[in-house]
Amino acid sequence: MEFIVKAENLVYKYVAPSSSDENSAGDTTDAGVPLLALNGINVGIKKGEFVAVLGHNGSGKSTFAKHINCLLQPTSGMVWVNGISTADEETIWDIRQSVGMVFQNPDNQIIATIVEEDVAFGPENLGIPPSEIRKRVDEALATVGMSEFAGNPPHHLSGGQKQRVAIAGILAMRPDIIVLDESTAMLDPNGRKEVMKVVKQLNEEEGITIVFITHYMDEAALADRVIVVADGKIVIEGTPAEVFSQIDELKAIGLDVPQAAEIAHKLRNHGINLPQGVVTPQHLVEELEKCLLK
């Protein structure tokens, strides 16, 4: 089995300079006291897989994401990306060229005053020839459905459009993996749908490996596999159907489930014979139709 990302016994500790400072995982610590953010993570992500990572605030999911492109390095244990250890200082640049990250606020990633100039920024820093940059920018904007906005100022765009431009900027660098760290959290429902459509397209049509950190269960239901993190450990892992069938376990660690799974769960409790593993509205409708036809 080919793993494009693999972690073995991954441990990471934050040390806060003062009790009032907030660390990058969203937790706080007393001055100089280590916070164990990841505690023995063992996981493999296959090439071309779409993996959703869930967890409450401070669970360690964003800390794990930052290890994939070497924004953080293990306190102990190992992480490999494309077979390269993230602990090797000499190969960090190679890893970062193959892993693109999209963060929560697109305004923090967009730096140019024109959309196409922003998308070109990454390839320019990689030393790509101008003719190739032009090609990559056009292709990336077309892929995310933003070609018609190439000459627009980013501040004229909606939140969803800005996030699609941020994704285009990553695409123009031709990554093998895209990590999206709660990149739909600040968007309205339409913006979230725009981004999820692009993410699914990149995974299914371009074969890009997706690691998607999210609080939205309906988004996680679209993944191939779901990883649930709590207190720095992986506590549940499997397909969306397998994970979201464990409703009581998820609620015990402060997580919700997709609406379709919740409705199916309540209907089963009222005697309607619905199978486990219903996670999408379409699946729920199909199973209810079967019940009505019996």
N, C-alpha and C positions, 0 to 999 in steps of 0.2 A: 504494500500500500504506500503510495507516494504522498508524504506530508510536505506541504509547502511551508507550514509553520508548525513547530513542535516545541513544547515546553516540558521539562522534566524537573520535578521537585523545585519549582520556581518559588522563591521567597523574596519579598521586597519589604524593606522597612524605611519609613520616612522619619526624619528627625527635624522637628520644627524649631526654628531659632527662638520663638517666643510663643507663649500660650495664646496670643491674639492673632497670630498668623495662620492663614488657611493654606493647607498643602494642596497639591495639584489633584488629589483624589477627592477633595471635598470634605476632608476630615480635619480636626484640630488635635494638637498634642500639647502636653506641657513642655516647657523649654528643655531641650536636650534629651527628652524621653522618646525613644523609638516607638513608632506606631507600626505594628505588623499589618501591612496592607494586603499582602499576598502570602499565603501560608501553605506551600506545598502544592502548587498547581501542576497537574499532569494532563496535557491535552495535545492532540494533533489535529490539524486542519488540513484537509486534502486540497490539492490543486483544483481550482474550478468550483469549489464548494461555496455555498452561501450560508454563513453561520451567524446567528443572532446571539448576542450575549446580554443576559438580563441580570438585574440585581438592584436592590434598593440603594439609596444614596450612601456612599461610604463602604459599599460591599467589596470594592476592589476591581470592578469591571473596567473602569477607565484606566486604572493603573496597569492592568493586563494589556489593554490596547496600546499603551505607550511603550510597552516592551517590544512590540512587534516591529516598530521602526526605530528603535534605539533612542527614543526620547528619554527612556529610563533603561538602566541595566540592572541585572539581578544582584540582590544582596548575596544570595547563594542560589544554587541550581543553575540550569542552563536553558537558553532559548535559541533555537535555530530557525533561520528564515532562508528558504531556498538552499538549505544545507549548510549555511554559513552561521557560525556562532556570533551572537550579538555581543559577546564579551570581548571580542577581538577588536581593539581600537583601529587597527589598520583596515578593517573591512566594513566599518560602520557606514561609510559613504556608499559602498556598493549596495548595502541593504536599503538605505534610504532612497536610492534611485529606483528600487524595485517595489517599494511600499509607499503609497500615497495616503495621506490622512486628511479627512474632512472633519472640521470641528463644529461645535454647536452654533456659533455665531458667524455667519458668512462675512459680516462686515470686518471681522478680525483677520480674514484671509485675503480679502480683495484689496489690493494696494494701488492699482493703476486707475486712471481717470476715464479710461475707455475699455469696454469689455474685451475686445480682441487683444489689446495690449496686456491686459491682466493675464489672459490665457497664455500669452507668449512668454511671460516672465520666467516660468520654470524652465522651459526648453532653452531660453537664452542663457540661463545660469549653468546649464549642462554643456554649453558650448556647441549646441546644434547649429549647423549652417542656416543662414536666413531663408533660403528656398525651402528647406525641410521644415523650418519653424512655421512658415506660411501654410504649408500643407497640413501640418499637425493641428494648427489652430483652427483651420477650416473644418477638418474632420472632427475635432473634439466638439466644436460648437454645433455641428450638424448632429452628432450623436446624442447630445443632451437637448436638442430642439431649440437652440438659441441662436441660430445663424442670423436671423433677421435683426438681432439686437447687437451684432458685432461692433457697430460704431456708436452704440449708446453709452452714456455715462452710467456706471453701476448704481449710483444713488437714485436713478429713475426707475429701477427695477423693483419688483415685489420680493418678499423674503424668499419665496420658493425659486424665483428666477435667479436671485443672487446665489443661492446654494447650488443651483445647476451650473452657474458660471464657475463656482469654486471647484465643482467636480470636473468641469471641462479643463480647468487649469491643471488638475492632477492627471487627467487622461492624456493631455498633450505631452506628458513626460513618459508615457507608455509603461505604466506600472504593471506588475504581475498581481499585486494585491492592493485593494483599497479598504482602508479602515475608516469607518464613519462613526465618530464618537458623539452620539446623541445629536446628530446633525439635523434632525427634524424637530428638536425640542422647542425651538423658538418660532416655528412656523404655524400658520393657520392650517385647517384641514385640507384646503386646496393645495397649499404649498407642500404639505406632507405627501399628498398623492402624486404631485409632480416629481418629487425626489424619489419616491419609492418606485415609480414607473421606470425612471432612468436606471436606478440601481438594479432592478430585475433585468432590464434589457442588457446592461453591461455584463451581468453574470451569465445570462442564458445565451446571448448572441456573441459576446466578445470573449467569453470564457474567463473573465477576471474573477479572481477569488475575492469574496466580500466578507469582511468581518464587521458586523453591524451592531453597535452598542445602542440600546434603546430602552425607554420606559414604556413604550407603546406595545401592548400585547398583540394587537391586530397586525402590526408591522412584523413582529417576530414570527407570527403564524405563516408568513410568506417564505420563511427561510427553509433550507434543507435540514438544518439541525439547530437546536437551541441548547445553549449552555447557561445554566443558572448559577450565579456566584453569590455567596453569602459569607460574611466574615472572612473574606480572603480565600475561601475554598470553593471548589466546584461541588455543589450539593445535588444537582439534578442535571442530566444530560440525555439527549435523545432527539427524535424527530418532534416536530410541533405536536403531532397527535399524541405521542408518548408523554411529552412533558406536560401538556395542558390537560391531560387526563388526571393529573395529580393535583387536583384543585385544592384539597385541604392542605397538602404539603406546601403549595405555593402561597396560600393565604397565611400560613403559619410564619412565613418569613417576610410577610408584608407586601406580597406581590398580588396583582390581579391576574385574571385570565381573559382571553378574547371574549367579546360579548356572546358570540355564537356558542362557545364552550360553556359559558355561564348559563345561558338559556337551556342548552341541552341537559346540563346537570340538573337544573330545577325541574325540567319536564320528566326526567328519569325518576326523580324523587316523588313525582306525582303519578307514577305508574305507566308512563309512556315509554315504550320499548325502543329507546334510541341507543345506538352503539357508543362505546367509548371512542374518543379520538376525533370528535366533531369540533373543528376549530375555525372554520370559515362560514360566512353566511350562506354561500352557495351549497356547501356540504350539508348544512342544517336543513335548508329547503328541500334538498334531494331526499334526505332521510325522513323528513316529515311527510313528503309525498308518498313514500313507500308505506308509511304507517297508515295513511288515509286510504290507500288502495287495498289494504289487507281486509 
